[in-house]
Amino acid sequence: MKGYRHWHGDIRADDNPLEAGLAFTCKLKDESKDFIGRKALEEAKKSLNKKLFCFTIDDDKPLWGLESIWDDDENKPVGYLRRAEYAFSLEKTIGYGYISQDLTNASINKFKELKERKYSIESFGERRSAQIFLKSPFDPDNKRVQGNF
């Protein structure tokens, strides 16, 4: 819920750190820092095709993971949840899932623009309205981690 990535739940071997929102761990801006895989990440940065986001639904229905994420503006599936749970501190169901950047609308070319769109999560044949978050909805400024309650 805090936004810490869970290996094999949120990220797997076929995801790169840029897609998983972990670019800050790679030091790509510092040219003097070399590491295994740097060239591959620099190439991947040019053509990202998915990104991990947090979603919540307001109704009190469970989600399990692997549900489809729908772009309600385009009325088509754009990704899937990797993992979902009930967030007691938010009193909502929360899930982390990848959205594909392959959207037909050419004006939507940045992931930041995806926040302005309407989404739903389909579970057991029923679509539920969802809210997307670019940061964790719980303590997005890390104040609690620093002891500021």
N, C-alpha and C positions, 0 to 999 in steps of 0.2 A: 504494500500500500504506500510506503514511503517513496517508492520509485527506485529502490535498489533492485538491480536486475538479478533474476534467478536463473542460474545455469540449467539448461535443458527445459526449463519452463518458459522463460521469456526469450532467452537467446540460446542458439545452438551453433554447432560448428559451421553451418551454412549461412550464418548471419555474420556481417562484419560489424566492427565497433561503431562505424558511422551510422549504419541502419538502426542499431540498438540504442542510439543516443549516448554513446560513450566516447565520442571524439576527443573529449578533454583528457582522456587517459593516453592518447597517442602522441602528443607533442608534435603534430604535423607542422605547426607554425614555426618551430625552431629547426632551421635547416642543419644546425650542427649536431642534432640528436639523430643518430642513425639506429635503426632497429630492424630486426627480421620482419619482413612483410611491409616495410614502409612504401616501397614502389607499388605494391599491389593496392594498398590503401589510397595512395595518391591517384591511381587509375580509377579505383572504385568511386572516389569522390566526384569524378567527372560525370558519372552516370548512375547516381543512386536511383533505385527503382522501388524501394519500400522504406518505411520508417516506422519505428515502434512508438505507439501513443497509448495514453491511458484513457479509458472510457468509464463512465458511470451511467447507470440507469436509475431512474427515480422510483419505479415500482418495486415492490418487495418480492421479486421473482429471482430464483437462483440462476446463475450462469456457471458453466463448468469449464469452459475453454473450448476452442475449435468452432465456436459460433461464427457465423458470417457477419461482417460489418457492411452495412448498406449506406450508400450516399443517397439520401432521400431527394436531393435536388436533381440528381441524374436518374434516380430510381434503378440503381444497379449495385451489385456487390463490388466492393473495392478492397476487401481484405478479410482477415479473420482474427479472432482472439486466440492468443496462445494459452492464456491462463486467466482464470476468474475466481473471485472469492467474495464473501460478504465483508465489507469494511465497517466494523463496529463503531469506530470513531467518526465515520462519515454518515453512518446509518443508511448506507446505500450498497448496492452491488457494484463491484469494481472489476475491471478487466484490463489486461494489457494485450494489445494486438497490433499487427502490422497493417498499414494501409499502403497499397500499391500506388505509385505515382502515375501509373498508366491510365489516366483519365482522358476521355474523349474530348473534353472541352479544352481547347488550346490555351485559353486565357488562364487556366489553373496550372501554373508551371512551378510553383513553389509550395513546399509543405506548409509554410506559414499561412498561406491562403486557404488551406484546408480547414482551419479552425472556424472560418466564417460559414461553413456549410452545415447542413443539418444531417444527422446520422441516426441510424437505428441499428440494433443488434437483433438478429434473427435467431430465436431459440425455439426448438420444437414446433416449427412452422409459424410462429408468431413473432412479429417484429415489434420491438420495444424502443421507444425514443431514447437516444443516448446523447450524452454530452462528451465532447472530446477535450482533453487537457494536454497542453504542451509541456507542462511540469506536473509533478505530483499534486493532486488536490489536497493532500494532507501535508501541512508544513512546507509549502513550496519555497520559502525563503530560508529554510534550515534553522529557524530560531529555536525550536525545541531541542534539536541536536546540540546546540550551543548552550543549552540550559535556560533559555528565555521562554518561560511558559506564559 
